[in-house]
Structures are given as C-alpha cells and as structure tokens.
C-alpha cells in the first residue's frame, strides 16, 4: 500500500482511534495528534522520534516485536495491550497491525488502537459474577446439572452426585445415556432437541434413570438453554427432583381403579343373568340407574335417578341424556358415548345438572347390551360429592406422609398450634443439632426462635392466609449457634375452621441472607455514589421503563424525577423521534450484554430547548436484577464548536479551489505573451545586436533574462496545477541516462564557469533506463543549478551516476552553504524556498519560486523512485540523491 502524507493526515485526524506509524526500528514517525492528546495526553514532541517502548510495558513491547518479526499480517492481526497514559496509569486497547510500503519504498507499520478498557472491566465483572453463581449452585439442596450440546455433562452439583451414586468427577464428560434408562433415551433426546430448536424452556419432564447400584428411579427435571457471552447456544441446564415415591403411588392408584372397573364389570354381568333380580336391583338400588338408546333418548330410570335429579318420570323420559349435563360437560359426555360404542363399557366422572340448576359430581358406569334385539345403554349414576371431599382430604394426608417417607434434604415438620412438635424428618433434627436417635417429639419449637415473641406475627399471618411462603426466621441451634431459616408453612384447620396443626418445610439460608444484606448495602452505596456525581445517570429495566434518575439528570433536562421515573423511555418528551430507532436498537444490544461505544443524540429539555448529549449505555446487575445504566453528558458546546469547525473547513476548501483555479488560469494567460517577450528579445539581439547601442543591448538582455525567469515560473505553476488535478503525466521510453546527464552538465557549463566552480562528472558510458527524458532533465537541471547557486567561488560540485542491482542512483554533492534539519523538512514542499541572508552569503543566488524541488519530487515519485537530501549542517555542503528503478 502507498499513503501520501496528506491522505494520512486527512484520514487519521478524523477518527477517534489512536493511529501511530512506526519504521522498522520501531521508532514513532507519526501520531494522529488529536486522538493521542484526548485519550493519552501526549503531543507530537512527546512521541515522534521516540521508541514505541516509551508507551508500552516490557511484556507488551516484546509481543509487538514478536508480531512484527515473525508474522505476515494484513490488518486482521490484533492484540489486547496496555498503553501508558502520560500521567503514568494504563488503559487497555485492542491494537491492530497494518504493514505498508511508503512512497520512498520503505516498510512501515501502522498501529491502530481502540480503547477497550470498559470491555476489560466488564469481562472482569462477569468473571466474578460467574464465581458467585457457581458457589450458589453448589449450595443448592436439589440436583443441578449442565450438559453441552452433545449431551455430555459439564457440571453436576454435589446433591445430584449423591443421589445418582456417582462422584462429580465420574459424571463430568459422561453422556446423559450413562444414567438414562435405555427405553427412555429417545424421549430424552427429543425433549432436549425441542428446547434447542424452539428456545422455549421445558419446565417439567419425567424420566427414569439408573443409579450406580442398578436401582431404577423416577426423576422430574426442568430444561433450559445455556448461552455463551455472544448469545450462542452452548448447552442445557436444569434442576432435578426425585419423584419415585409419587410415581409408585400413582401406579398403585391406577391398579386400584382397574381392579374396581373389573369388579363392576363382573357384577354387571351377574345382574344380566337374572331379569327379575335385575328388575329388583334396578328399582331399589342405592345408585341411580337409567337406560337410553344409541341416540341418547332416555327410555327408563329408577327411583334413585328421580331423587338425584328432581324430575318426575314423565319429565325425564322426554329428555335426552345430554340434557342432564351442564353445557361445559358436553365434550366429555360425547367422548364417553363414543368409547362405550367402541368398547361396550366405560366408567367416567362427570357433572350432572339437577332440575333446579344445581350441579353435582357423579361417577357413571355405562354398559352396552341388547334387550329384545335392540341395543341399549345402561348407566349407573352415583353421587360422589362426599367421596370427592374425602378424596381431597385423603390426598392431603397422602402427600403429608409421602413427604415424610422421602429422605428430604430440607427439614419437614408438623407442630400443633401451640408449637409442640408432632412430627419431623431427620433433616429437621440435624438442622437444629440433634442426633438421629434422639426423640424430640413434643419439644416446643419456641426454643428454636432467637426471640420467641417474633412467633406471634408469624402465627397471625399464617392464620389469616392459611399458608406462608419464604418466611424468614432468626433461629438458633441446640447449642445456641445462631442461624437464619426460611419457612414454607401450611395451616390445617378443623371442620369448625379452628387452627389445629402447622406443617411445612424449613431450610437454612444463613449464607444467602448475609449475602443479600451485603448486596443491599452495596446498592445503598451505589445509590449514594450516583446521586453525588456531577453527570446524569438513569437506570432502565429490561422492559424499557425508567426506574431511577439522579439529581444531575433533573438539572440537565429540567424534568423532575416523578416526571421521568415509571415511564417507558421511548414515550418521554425528551426523546427526539429522529434518534428513537437507533436508541431502541442500541437498547436491545445493551440488554443482550453487548458493549457499545458512546452515541451522540439531541434531546429536548422541559423548556423546549434542544441540547446535544453523549449517551453511553451498559448492562449492570443490582441484586438479582439486570438493568440498563445510561450515562448522559452535555456536549452542546462541543457540538457547536464542531459545527463551526466544519463550516470553516468547507470555506477553506472553497478558497483552496479558487486558488488552484486562479493559478491555472493566470499561468496559461501569461505563457503566451512571455513566449513572445523571450522570443522577441532573443531575435532582437541576434539580428540587430551589433547595430544597436550598448545600453539598448543590455536592456534587451535584461528583458530576455527576466522573461525567461518569468516563463520558468509560469511553467512551474502549470506543472503544480497539473499535479493538483492529477493530470501530470509521463512519456516513458528506454533512454541512456548517461547521455541525459551529460547534456544537462553541458547546458549548465556557462554558469559553472561564471561562478568559478570546480566541477567533477562521474558517469558510465551507457546505462539504459525507462524514463521520461524531458522530465528527468528538468529534475537534474533544477538540482544541479541549486548546487551551483549555493556553492561559493572555487567551491566543488560533483555529479555521479552508479548502478545498484535493480536501481540507478544519481547524486549531486556540493561544498556549499549546506542545509539545517528544518530546511531539509521544507525544501520538497510547495513554495518551500529557503531565504538566507547575511555576511559571507553574498555568493548565493536567491532567485527562485520554491517550486522546483516540489515538482522534482513529484516527477521522481511518478517514476516509482525516491529523492532525498542530506547535509551535515550549515557550511558543510549538501548531497541530493535520486534513486530510479531500471525497469
């Protein structure tokens, strides 16, 4: 790549990233001053000409050396490095390395550095957050797992490890198939695959697993997708509970129902054997019995049905069986009718509606049989209102004892209203420091409260609501050791609604409680901090609603806190609708944890005035909540200054264009009369030189010299205009450059003799190169005439040409006045003429426009060559060197 100095300045000074150009010795040759001063406090004098080691520590400097020495990079190579601020502290930057060749053919390295200090801080915060999350998972009493997308375990907690019988080390890296029953593996895979594709969590899935000892047990688990920091799916995680005992109970209940159905079926068959016996049972049965045809028309009912439903026999025989059900039961009734038509028998529970509109639950056993050649359905209707109530009470009792049987890690307890312990599990006894063989029945739980008076409000709330969830109790163990417990309690009342018993689960949360207290303290400190800072801060929840803003925000925008808090930010009057789509897009990215650069927007104050705001958003965690923190800085004055600068730059560009056009136009307008003046004076001297007086001849010579000088100036201006408009073109051909230099030396010989210069010419006979002869002659004459004009009488000028591999090198060395460092920096610039006056400098010819060397450099650059000057300083002579490619 090739960069001109102007291009580099234009690009680098308009970006916020740091741009630094190094040579192969790792010395800094250029920095974009604006960015370096703003970010690191440096100016050109601090860094240019210095080693890059100045702003990097030794380790990072060694990394830079290794990258430049050992790798071929194209701009994609980057490293995270720390750079010293001028004040001594460090910032993190992402540094990209770009290698290029400048116009002199020298290899350069550009370092493009972007500030990532906030990103690094966020990564550190995330790392600490992950640590706290891991500690929390390890303390959970229920099973917890994490697997990768292939189903291999990447983490299990101790609780799951103990339950399965494998150690954590044995589980890590193993497939879920290791513990999953062979017949259920396909179901497990389908379920996980569904969660992966839909990204919808699976709250409950039941599966059978095999413990290490071969025992098969039932588990209930949840499945959630796991994402990495870039929101890519990387696996699954979930909570596991043992439901083996519950499944056994369900299987037992199902067996009981099947057995009961078989008994009913057998009994129905026996009833069919005797019509008389059936008729007697039909009329005097304690259950309602009704008959209906396949269309649902009721053909007969017994007395019990009339009692149950409140109809007369004539009324009910005019109805269809579907009319005895509430509208909500029509679907269930239709399913039962279809089933009996298919299987000949069905038993189901359904609600019936009495004549007075009252609804009651019933169990119906229906059979299909033939009477007199016609198919008839007989239904036995049993009112199960009392049974349903009993089942509900029985279910509660079963759940209580099932919980007791299960070996829970959580403490289970049952106490009377006064607090005397009626029942408990080993975990409860262990929690309070009792041995497994100690009987603590009838111990009053008031002994376990640090302050027994606090039990009163607990009982009041329990009696009011019938249950309490996550109730915090400051308790103590048998030995007096203090701890914090979390209670989930349920109140059991008598038929008279009097409280009888309390039962529930209890767990120790001392560490969690203390951690939450610390989080609350941290939140309080954070609030105090942001309320005292001078810049505006607002907190927005993930739904886009403002939940807090500090006093500086009120001062900045003119709105009171209550006018902002509680509203979605998109609907606030401060928002300029022009910027809303971009703000919503950035909000979504910030909510996903993406680190975003600052953003400039225009906001409306309460008084209607507009201000420019630099708007920075980031994702923060306060307690268990994720919030978007928005930091607002008023940059109105800076923006106005930027706009003013842009206007001035545009004006300067317009003036520069006017200058170019003027030079071009004037140059071309002057060229024609100058040719006439020069040609006329030369013709006058040639034809009439011997016939005119001496004074007239001298005047003609002065006119000719002045015209020639002015013509050269105009030619230079024309060349400069062509360069600026990129119309400066070469006519390349194979030329013996030795002949070109020889001709230039002959042309300048009159001046050499006039100034009494010792001239030495060292040229090979033949050296063929691809060049534009006219333009190279222009360069050589310019450099040679400069050497002669700046060398005192009896001084020495040497012109030498040599071949070096694929290049030719031409130099002009003089013993003249020499050049200072500052002068060497200027001579190749446009109008870079050097004015030197004073005693002893009378021999210097100061005439010239300052364009010759500028044009010479452009000509050599177009030849893909290089030109430079060297000098030991004032009165130590100068050497100008031109290097051109042979082909």
N, C-alpha and C positions, 0 to 999 in steps of 0.2 A: 504493500500500500504506500501511497505518497500523500503527504499533507503539506500544504503551504502554511506558512506562519499565520497568514490572515485567516485561512479556513480554521485552523486550530483555535485561534483566539475567539472567532465567532461562535464556534460550537461549544468550547469548554466553558466560556464565561456565561453561557445561558442555561447551564444545568446546575442542579443542587448537589450532585455527586462530586467527590474530590477527583480531579484529574491531574496526574503527575507524569511527566515524561523523563525517562532515565536513559543515559547512554550505557554502553556495555560495561563501564566501570562502576555502574550503579550510582552515578552522580546525578543529582537532580538538575535538569536543564530547563524545566518549565513547570509551573503550577497554575491552575486557574485560581487567581488571587482571591476573587470574591468568595468562593466556596471555602477555601482554606482559612481565610480570615474569620468567616462567620462560624465555621464548625470547630476549628482548632486554634484560632487566634494568631496564625502565622501570616507574615508578609513575605514578599519576594526575597528581601535581604536575609531573612531567617533561614531559607531553604535552598534557593537557587545557587548552584555551585557546590552544595554540600552533599555528603554521602547520605543515601536513604537511611542508613543506620541511625541517623540522628533522631528519627521519629518512631523507630521500632525497637523493641527489646531484642536481646541477643537471639532467643529461640525463634521468634517470628522472622528476624532478619535472615537466619540460617534457612528457614523454609523458603523465603524469597529467592535466595541464592540457588537452592536446590531446584526449584521450579524453572528458573531461567536457564540453568546449566544443563539439566537432564531431560527437559520436555520440549516437544514442539507443540505450541499452543496457538489457538486461533480465536481467543476471546471467550471460549467456554470454560477455560480453566479458572477456578476461583478458590480462594481460601478465606476462612474466617480468622482475621488477625486483629490484634490490639494496636492502636496508634496513640502515641503520646500527644496530649494537648500541650500547648505552650506553657500552661501553668503546672504541668507535671502529672496530672491524672490521665487515665486511659479511657478510650472509647473502643467499643467493638465495631469492626467494619467487615463487610463482605468485599474482598478485593479481587477484581478480575484483571488478568494479564493479557495485554494485546501487543503483539510483536509487529513492527513495520519497518520499512526502509524509507529514510527521508530523501529529499531531493539531492543530497550530496552522496547518496549511496551508502549511508551509514545506518547500521542496525540500531533501532531504538525500541524501548519497551515503555508502553503506557500502562499505568496502574489506575484503574477506575474503582473508586472506593465508595461504598454505600453504607451509611450509618445503620447498624443493626443492634445497637445497644439495648433498645427496648425489647426486641425479639429475644435476645440472650437472657434478659431479666425474666421475660415471660416463660422461657424454657426452664429456668431455674425454679420459678414458682410452680410450674406444672410438675416438675420432678418431686418437689416437696409435697405437693398435693397427692401425687401417686403413693408416696410413702405413707402418708396418713391413711389413705384409702386401704392399703394393704394391711396396716395394723388393725383397722376396723374389721375387715373381712375375717382376719384370723381370730378375732374375739367373738364372732357370731356363733351362737349355740347350734343353729341349724346348719345343714350341709350346704356348702357353696362350692361351685366348680367353674372353671373356664376351659374351653376347648378351642383349637384352631379350626379352620375351615375344612380340614380333613377328618375332624372328629377326634383328634389326639388331645389328651389332657395336657394343658399348660399350667394349670394351678388347681389344687384342691385344698380346702382348709382342714384343720385337724378333726373337726366334728364329722365331716364326711369320711375321712380316712378311718376314724374309729368305727364308724357304722359299717362300712364295707369290709373292714378287716385287713385292708392293705395299707402299708405305710405311704406317706406322701411321696417319698422317693420312688416307690414301686409304681405309683399311679402316673407320675409325670412322664409324658411321652407315649403312654399306652393309649390304644384306641378305646372308644366307648364300648366296642364289641367285647372287650375283656370281661366286663361286668354285666352286659346286657344278655337276657335270655335269648337263645338262638331264634326262637319263633317270633320275637318282638323286634328284631334288629331292623327289618324292613320298615316297620311303622315308625321307629325312632328316626331313621334316615329321612323318610317322607316329611315328618313333622319339622325337623331342622331345615330341610330344603325349602319348605313352605315359608318359614320365618325368613330365610335368606332372600327369597325372591320377592316376598310381599313387604318385608321390613316391618311387619306387624308382630309385636311380641305375642308369644303363646303363654297365657297366664297359668294354665293348668294342663298337664299331660300326665297320665298314669302309665307306668311301665313296670315290668317285672325284671329284677336284677338278681344276679347270683353272687352271694358273699364269698369271701375266701374259703370258708368252711363248707361250701357247697349248698348252703341254705338259700332257698329262693324267697325273696321278699318283694312286697309291692312298694313303689315309691311314687310320690307326687312331686312334680317339678315344674318350674317356670323356665321359659327360654327367651333370652334377649339377645339381640345382635350387639356385637362388640366392634367399635370403630377405632382406627388409629387417629393421630393428630391431623391427618389430611382428610379425615372423614371417609376413609376407605374401610370396607368390611374386612375384618381380620379374624373373626371367630364368634363364639357364643359364650354366654354365662347365665347362671341361674341359681335359685335356692331349691334345696331338696328336703322333703319331709317323708317320714316313714308312715305309710297308711296300711300296713299289713293287717293289723287287728281290725281296722274298719272294713277291709275287704273280706276278711273271714266272717264278720258279722253280716255283711251283705249277702254272702254266699249262703249262710245259714238261713237267712230270711227268705231267700229265693227257693231253697229246698222246702221250707215250710209251706210256702204258697203253692208249690207244685203238688205237694202231698195233699194239701187241703183241696185243691182242684180235683185230684184223682178220687178223693173220698166223696166229694159232691157228685161227681160223675157216676160213681158206683151206686150211690144212694138213689140218684135219678133213675138209673136202670132198674133198680129193685122196685121203685114206685110204679114203673111202667108195667111190671109183671101182673099187677092186680088193679083192674079198673076200679073195683069197689074200694079197695084200700086207698087207691089214688084219690078217688072222689071224697073220701072221708078226710084224708090229709089235706086235700085241696081247700075244703071249706073250713077246717078247724086249724089250719097251720098258723103258727106264730109269725110266719113270714107272708108277705103279700105275694099272691100268685096271679098271673094274668096270661091269657092266651091271645095271640094275634096272628093274622095270616101274613103271607110274604109281602103284601102291600102295606102292612103296618096297621090294618084295621083291627081294633080290639074286638075279640069275639066272646071273651069271658073273663071274669075276675072273681076272686074270692072276697070274703067279707073284710079280710085284713087290708086289702088294697083300698076298699071304700073308706075304712077307718084312717088309713095313712094319708090319703089324698083329699078326703072330704066331699067326694062326689056321690050321687045316687047311682045305682047300677045302670039305669036307663041313660043317665047323662054320660057316663064313662064309655058305654058301648057305642055312643055316637061319635067318639073321638078316635083319632089315630094315635098310636103310641108316641109319635114325635111331639104331639101337643102336650105331653106330660112333662116335657123338659123345658128349661129356660132356653132362650134363643142362643145363648153362649155355648150350650152343650150340643148343638145340632151336629157339629163336625164330629165330636167324639161318639155320638149316638150312631151316626152314619158308618163310622169305622167299625163299630161293634156289629152292626147289622150285616156289613159285608163279610166280616170274619165268621159269623155264625153260618152264613150262607155257604162259606168255603169249607169250614171245619166241622160244622154241626154242633159246636158248643163254644161258648165264650163266657168268661167271667170278667167283669169290669166294674169300676166305680164311676158313678155319675150323679149329678144333682137332679132332683125332681122338684117340680113346682106344684104345690097344692092349689086347690080351687080358690083359696083366699089369697094366693100370690106368695105365700111363704115358701122359702127354698130350704131343702134339707138334703144331706148327702145319703146315698144309698149304695149298697153293693148288689149288683144284678148278676144272676147266673142264668144264662139262656141256653135252651137246648132245642134242636130241630128234630121233629119226629112226625110220623104220619098217623092221622086219625081218619078212618073211613076213606082212605085213598087220597086224602088231601094233606099237603104239608102244612104243619102248624108249628109256630114258635111259642115255647113256654118260657116265661120269665119269672124268676123268683126274686122278689124285691125285699130287701132287708134294710131297715133304717139303721144307719151306723153312726148316728150323731154321737151317742155315748161312747162308742168304740173309738171314734176319731179323737175325742177328748182324751180317752185313756191312752191311745197310741202316742199322742203328743207328750203326755206326762211320762210314758214309758220310754220314749225316745230321749227325753232329757235325762232320765235315770240311766239309760244305757250309755249315753255319752259320758256321763259322770264317771261311771265305773270303768268304761273303756279307757278314759284318760288316766285313771288311777293305775290300770294294768300296764299301760305303756310306760316304759322306763324313760320318762322325760328328763331332759337336762334342765328344764325350767321347774321351779318349785310349784307343786299343786297343793292347795289347802282347802279345808272346809271347816268353818267355825260357826258356832251359834251366834245369835245377835249380841250376846254379852262378850263375845271374844274368846270363848273356850274352844280349844282346838278339838275338832271331831275326827278329822281325817287328814292325811298328808302323805306325800311321797318321799322317798329317800333324798331327792334333790333339795326339798324344803328343809329337812333336818340338817343336811350337810351345810346348807347356806347359813344357818344360824349356829353352826359349830357343834352339833350333836353327833354322837356316834350312831352307826346304823342300827345297833341292837338296843339303843335307848328308846323307851316308850315315852313320848311327850304328849300323848293324848290328855286332854283336859288342861294342859298348860294354857294360861291366858296370854293371847298374843299382845296384850298391852305391854308386857315385859319387853317386847322387841321394839317398841317405839322409843326414840330418844326423848320425846316429850309426849306422854300419853294423852295430854289434853288435845293434841292435834287430831286424835282419832274421832273426836266429836264432829267436826266439819265434814270429815270423810263419810261418816255414817249418815249425816244429813243429806248429802248429795246422793249417796247410794240409795237411800230410801225414796228420794224424790224421783230419780230416773230409772231405778231398777237395775242399773249397771254403771260401772265406771271403767274407762279405758285410760291406760298410761298414766295412772295416778302416782305422783312422786311422794315417797315417804322417806324421811330421815330416820333410819333404823340403827340397830346395834346388834352385835352377835352376843352369844352366851358369855364370852369373856369381856364384853364391854367395848369391843372394837367397833368403831362407827362405820356405817356404810349407807349408800343411797340405793333404795329399791324402787322398782316400777311395778305397780299393781294393775291387773285387769280383773275386776270383780263382778260377780253376778249375784243378785239377791233372789232368794227363794222365799215366797210368801205362802201363807196358809189359805184355805178356802175363804177365810174371813178377811183376807188381804192384810194379815199381820205378818211382819218380817220374822222368819224362822231361822234361816241359815244364810251364810255368805260363802260362796266358793269362787275360786279363781286361780290364776297363775301369777307367779311372782318371779322377778329376775333382778340380779344385781347390776346396776348401771353406774357404779361409783366413778369409774374412769371416764365414761361417756359424759356424766353430769359435770365433772370437773372440767372436761374439755369444752363443753358447751358454755360454762361460765367464763372460761378464758376467751372463747370466741366472742361472747357478749362484751367482755372488757375491751377486746381488740376492736370491735365495731364501734364502741364508745370513743376510743382513742382516734379511730379513723374519722368519725363524725367531727370531733373537736378539731382535728387537723384540717379537714376540707372546709370547715366553717371559718377558719382563720386565714386561709391562703388568699392572696390578692386576686387570683384569677378565678374565672367562673367554672364550677363543676356541677354537673347534673347526673343523676342516676336514673336509668330507664330499665324497666323489666323487659323480659323477652317478648312480651305482648305489645311492646312499643309505648307503654304508659309511663309517664314521668312520675317517679315516686319520691324524688328529693331534688332540691337545688339549694346551693349555698347562698349566703347573703351577697357575695360578689355577683352572682347571676342576676339577682334582683336589681342591683346597682347598675349593671351593664345594660339590661334590657328595659328597665323601668317598670316591669311587672312584679307584683307581689307574689310570694311563694304560693298562696292559695289560688292564684290565677293560672299557675303552671302545673302544680302537683295534682295528680289524679286524672290528667287529660292525656290522650294519645298525642305524641309529639307532632304527628302528621297534620293534626287538626288545630294546632296552636296558631294564633295570629302572627307570631314572629316568623313563620316559615314562608319563604319566597317560593311560590309554586314552580318557578323555573328550575330550582335546585332539588325539588322534592323527589323525583325519580332516582336521581343519583344518591340522595341521602337514604332512601329506602333500600337501595341496592347495597350500599355500604353497611347499613344496619344489619341486613341479613348475613353478610360476610362476617361482621364482627361477632354476631350471635353464634356463628359456627367456629369461633376461635381464631379467625384469620387476623393476622397483624397487618394493619393498614397504615399507609402514610397519611400525614395531615392533609386536610382538604379545606379550600377557601370557599366560603359562601357569603351571600348577602342576606342579612336578617333585618326585620322591621322592629324598631323599638315601639314602646307604647305610645309615644308622642307622634308616631308616623314617620320619623326619620329613619334612613337606612344606614347600616353600618356593615363593614366588612369584618368577618370572623374567620379565624383559623381554627378549624374544627377537627379535634383528634378523638377517636373512639377506641375503646379497648374493653375486653371481656374481663370482669372481676368477679370473685366469689366472696360473698359476705355471709358467713354462716353456711347454710345449706343452699343459699340462693345464688344463682348466676344472674349478674346484672351487666348492663352496658354503661360504662362510665364515659361521659362526654366532657371533654375539657375545651373551653371556649376562650380564645384570646382575641382582643380587639386589635385588628391590624388596619383600621381605616386609614390612618395617617400613612402607613407604609404603602397601602394600595394606591392612595392618591399620588404619592411620590413616584411609584412605579409607572402610573399612567402618564405623569408629566415627563418622565424619562423617555418613555416610548414615543411620546409626541416629539420630543427634542431629537431623538434618534431619526425619526422619519424626516424631520426638517433637514437634518444633516445629510441624509441620503439624497434628498432632493437637491440640496446645494452642491453635493459632490457630482450629481449627474449634470447639473448646469455647468460646473467647472469643466467636466470632461467634454461636453458638447461645445463649450466656448473654445477650449484649446484646439479641438479638432477643426472647428470652423475657421479660427484665426490662422492656424497653421497652413491650411490649404489656401486661404486667401492671400497669405504673404508669400507663398512659394513661387507663384508665377512672376510677380514683379521683381523678386530677388534674383531669379534666374536672368531676367533682363538686365538688372543692375550689374550683376557679376559678369555676365557675358559682354555687356556694353563696355564696361571699364577695361576688360581684358582686350577687347577688339580695338578700343581706342589706343591703348598702349602699343599694341602690335602694329597698327597701321600708321599711327602718327607720333609714335614715341620719340622719334628723332627730330620731329619738326616742331614740337611744342616746347615751351619754356620748362625749365627745371621745376619751378613752383607748381605749374599745372600738372606736370608728370607726377610729382609727389602726391598732389591732391587726388589724381586718378588712382594711384596705387592705394592710397588710404581708403578711397571709395571701394576698390576691389576687395581689399582685406576685410573691411567692415561688412561688406555684402556677403563675402564668403563665410565669415564668422556667424552672421545672422542666418545665412542659409543652413549652416550646420545645426544651429539651434533649432530652426524650424524642422529640419529633417529629424532631429531627436524628438521633438514634440510629436511629430507624426508617428514615429515609432512607438512612443509611450502610449499614444491614443490607440494604436493597433493592439498593443499588449493588453490594455484595459478592456478592449472589446473582443479579446481572443481572436483577433484577425492577423496576428503576427505569424507569418508562415515562412517556411524554409524551402529552398530548392536544392535538395541533396544530390550530390554526384561524387564519383570517385575522383579525388584530387590528390596531387603530390603536394602535401602541406609544406614541404621544404621550399618549394617554389613560391608559395604564398608568403611565407615569412621573409624570403629573400627579397621579394618585390616590396614588401612593407618597409624593410630596412632601407632599401634604395630610396623610397619615397621620403623617408624621414632624414636622409643623409644631409640635406641642406641645413636642417635645424641642428643636427648633431655638430656639424662643423661651425655653425654660427655660435653655438653655446660652448664650443671648445670642449666637447665631451670625449673621453676615451671610450670608444665603443668596441665591444667584442661580440662576434656572432659565431655560435657553435651549432651547426646543422648537419645532419646526414644528407647524402646526395638525394636519396629517394625515400619517401615514407608516405604510402598511399592510404588515405582515409576517406570515409563518407562524410562530406561536409557541404555546407553552403558557402562557396568561396567568398562571395561579396560580404556576407555577414561576419565570417571569421576574420577577413581583412579589417572590417570595421572594429572588431574587438581588439585585434593586435595593434592597430594604429592608435587606438584610444589608450591602451596600457603603455605602449612604447612612448607616445608623446607625453603622457603623465610622468613617466620616469625621467625623461629628458628635461621637462619643465621644472621638476622638483630636485634636480641634481645641480650643484654649483659648478662653475667652470673648473676644468681639469678633473672633474669627478669621473666616475666609472659607471657604465651601463652594460650589462651582459644579457644577451638573449640566447637561450639554449633550448634545443628540442631533443627529446630522447624517447625511445620505445620501451614500455614496461608491460610485458605479457600482452593482454588484450587492450591496452590503453597506450595513448601517446601523451606525453607530459611536456608542456611548453611553459617556460618560466622567464620572467624579466626581472633581473636583480639590479638595484641601483645603490649608490653610496650617498644618496641624498638626505633630505631632512628627516625621513622616517615617519612612522605613524604611532600614535598612542593607542591604548586599548579602546578608548571611547571613539576615536576616529575610525578604527577598524570596524567598529559596530555600525558606523553610519555610512561608510563610503559606497556600499552597494544598495543603498536605499534611494528612493526617488528624491531628487534635489538635495542629495547628500553631499553637497560641495563643502569642502573644508577651507575656512578662511584663516590664513596665517600671516601675521604682520610682525614687524619689529626689526631691531638692528640685526644685521647679518643675514636677513632673509630677503634682501633686495633682488637676489637672483631668481626667485620663484616667480613663475608666470602664473598669476592668479586668475587669468581669464578662463571662463568655462561656465556651464549651466548647472553642473551637478547631476546631469542625466546620463553621462557617458557610461559610467560603471554600472548603473542600474540597468541600462539597456544591454550592456555586455553580459551581465549575469543572466538576463532573460534569454539571450541568444545561446549561451552555453547550456542553460537548463533545457532548452528545446532540443539541443544536440545530445541530451542524456548525459551531459558532462558535469564537471564541477569547477568552480573558480573560487579562489580564496587569496587573502593577503596575509603576510607575516612580517613582523618588524620587531626589532629589539627595543624600539622606543625612539624618542626624539634624537635626531642627528646620527642615527645608527642604520640608516638605509632601509629599504623595503624590498620584499620579494613578492611578486604576483605570479601565481601558478594556475595554469589551465590544464585540466585533465579531460581528454576526449576518448570515447570508445572508438576502436579502429573500424568496427563494422556495426 
